[in-house]
């Protein structure tokens, strides 16, 4: 009889915890949608910065807003007080895809770009925020 009561109490406690967690998950939808909107704004800012840094006219960009798994995975994540956005770009169909990792400040300003693109070597030599790997 004693173990039956223990099982019953355990079941009730677990059930209440699951119900509470489920309720909070559903109610926190606004927080998740706010975060999604912020991430979208960060990726848009990253695209603008990437266009300015590469300075090659129009770029084809694969990023979290325009994913293409055949090219590679792309991510956005908080990094310190700012953000990091990864992806790929190319200048035209004849160009190969260049992977990049772009770090932005909390104000969505350029902080650091790590890229595999030898065409940016001269710019990287004078701009410590650009790193060619």
C-alpha positions in Angstrom: 0.0 0.0 0.0 2.9 2.4 0.8 4.5 2.0 -2.6 1.2 2.5 -4.3 0.8 6.0 -2.6 4.4 6.8 -3.6 3.7 6.0 -7.2 0.5 8.0 -7.1 2.2 11.0 -5.6 5.1 10.7 -8.1 2.6 10.5 -11.0 0.7 13.6 -9.9 3.9 15.6 -9.4 5.2 14.6 -12.8 1.8 15.3 -14.4 1.7 18.8 -12.9 5.2 19.6 -14.0 4.5 18.5 -17.6 1.2 20.5 -17.6 3.0 23.6 -16.3 5.8 23.2 -18.9 3.3 22.7 -21.7 1.3 25.8 -20.7 4.4 28.0 -20.5 5.6 26.7 -23.9 2.3 27.7 -25.5 2.0 31.0 -23.7 5.7 32.0 -24.6 4.7 32.1 -28.3 5.0 35.9 -28.3 8.6 35.7 -27.0 9.5 33.2 -29.7 7.9 35.3 -32.5 9.7 38.4 -31.2 13.0 36.5 -31.3 12.3 35.3 -34.9 11.6 38.9 -36.0 14.8 40.1 -34.4 16.8 37.3 -36.1 15.3 38.2 -39.4 16.3 41.8 -39.0 19.9 40.7 -38.0 20.1 38.5 -41.2 18.9 41.4 -43.3 21.6 43.6 -41.7 24.2 40.9 -42.3 23.3 40.8 -46.0 23.7 44.6 -46.3 27.1 44.4 -44.6 28.3 41.5 -46.7 27.3 43.4 -49.9 29.3 46.4 -48.8 32.3 44.4 -47.7 32.5 42.2 -50.8 31.6 45.2 -53.1 30.9 43.1 -56.1 27.6 44.3 -57.3 24.9 41.6 -56.8 25.7 38.6 -54.7 23.8 35.3 -54.5 23.6 34.6 -50.8 22.7 31.5 -48.9 21.8 32.4 -45.3 19.2 31.5 -42.7 16.5 33.4 -44.6 17.4 31.8 -47.9 18.7 28.3 -47.0 20.0 25.9 -49.6 21.1 22.6 -48.1 22.8 21.6 -51.4 25.2 24.5 -50.9 25.6 24.1 -47.1 24.1 24.8 -43.8 23.7 28.4 -42.5 23.1 29.6 -39.0 22.3 32.6 -36.9 23.1 32.7 -33.2 23.7 35.2 -30.4 27.4 35.7 -29.8 28.3 37.8 -26.7 26.5 41.1 -26.9 26.0 40.7 -30.7 25.2 38.1 -33.4 26.9 35.8 -35.7 25.5 34.8 -39.1 27.0 32.1 -41.3 26.3 31.2 -44.9 27.7 31.2 -48.4 27.9 33.7 -51.2 29.0 33.9 -54.8 29.3 36.7 -57.3 27.8 34.8 -60.3 27.3 31.2 -61.6 30.9 31.0 -62.6 32.1 31.8 -59.1 32.4 29.1 -56.4 30.5 29.4 -53.2 32.4 31.2 -50.5 31.6 30.3 -46.9 31.5 33.1 -44.4 31.0 33.8 -40.7 29.9 37.4 -40.1 29.9 38.9 -36.6 27.7 41.9 -35.9 27.5 44.1 -32.8 24.3 44.4 -30.7 23.5 47.5 -32.9 23.8 45.2 -36.0 27.1 46.9 -37.1 30.0 45.1 -38.8 32.5 43.7 -36.3 34.3 40.7 -38.0 34.1 38.7 -41.2 35.8 35.3 -41.6 35.6 34.2 -45.2 37.2 31.9 -47.8 37.6 34.3 -50.7 41.0 35.3 -52.0 39.5 38.2 -53.9 39.3 40.0 -50.6 43.0 39.6 -49.7 43.9 43.2 -50.4 41.0 44.6 -48.4 41.8 42.1 -45.5 45.4 43.4 -45.5 44.2 46.9 -44.5 41.0 46.0 -42.5 41.7 43.9 -39.4 37.9 43.1 -39.2 38.3 40.8 -42.3 40.0 37.5 -42.0 40.7 35.2 -45.0 40.9 31.6 -44.1 
